[in-house]
């Protein structure tokens, strides 16, 4: 048996192999959406990604007979550990051929890396925090992922379990088709909630994008602060993310709710640009950008990826459902069809009840794993 060699990503050639490996892993998977290579380079660039101002990560390749057969990132999120009072390391960007020797070698290497830095637990996949793409797909392999959601082969859960990991938390992705009429109950609840609370909902003002981003950041960090695994985003991280999303934002679908002119909630819905990205194979040039712009105009699906209500109003009956209702109504008016609402924690009974009231169904399930080092 030939040994598995784990090497750090240092040279430009190593980085290219790290980024390009998924093209080998998913070459027969019709549901995989190739990431933009330029975005991946920026995500991994320690001089440009603001995550690396406060935290660290190292990237590794698995080689077998000189061929790249796996990859992984070892992540030390200092802000997570400060916020939660933990000694937690993370793994992310995991990819592997269907070979337990390869995946176990990668996980063992990250475990040693984490122990050497005084960490006691290892959790993932999280790249780099729950504010980013996270979770391993464990149900719902029969359709493509939405924008900023993960996708992986169906053998990955077995590889992770074989390395000694156990379930830490499941994340739900809900879907609702435009062809299903809204029940009178949810319309009644939404209208009553909005009227009783005197909430005004407006679309984001793109002419004052920076100001609007700061409003949403403040609500987001307050609203999500009690959620499992949450890490507050720094100003730089939030601005960096907002800048990367600005080009695909449909301002009609980014909503801010105000009470007495004070912003108290938001809902962020994006066109599912993955429908267009599937057409360009990760490259914008020479013809990828024109193709992307062409297909982007034909996107017929959206993803509501974040909704936040300031903590003091979170128990206000129906406000979350009302915001989902308003997002759904406006997306239909804008000409979109099916909508994904993701992700929600399996333990978030309040929001999951709202999803069921909204007549959405769970169609994908993602899992975050953990083990003691």
Secondary structure, DSSP 8 states (H G I E B T S, - for coil): ----EEEE--SHHHHHHHHHHHHHHTTT-TT-----HHHHHHHH-TTT-GGGGT-EEEEEEEEETTEEEEEEEEEE-HHHHHHHT--EEEEEEEEE-S-HHHHHHHHHHHHHHHHHTT--EEEESEESSTTSEE-EEEE-TTS---TT-----TTHHHHHHHTT-EEEEEEEEEEE-TTS---HHHHHHHHHHHHHHTEEEEE--GGGHHHHHHHHHHHHHHHTTTSTT-----HHHHHHHHHHHGGG--GGGEEEEEETTEEEEEEEEEE-THHHHTTTTT--TTTHHHHHHHHHTT---EEEEEEEE-GGGTTSTTHHHHHHHHHHHHHHHTT---EEEEEEETT-HHHHHHHHHTT-EEEEEEEEEEEE-
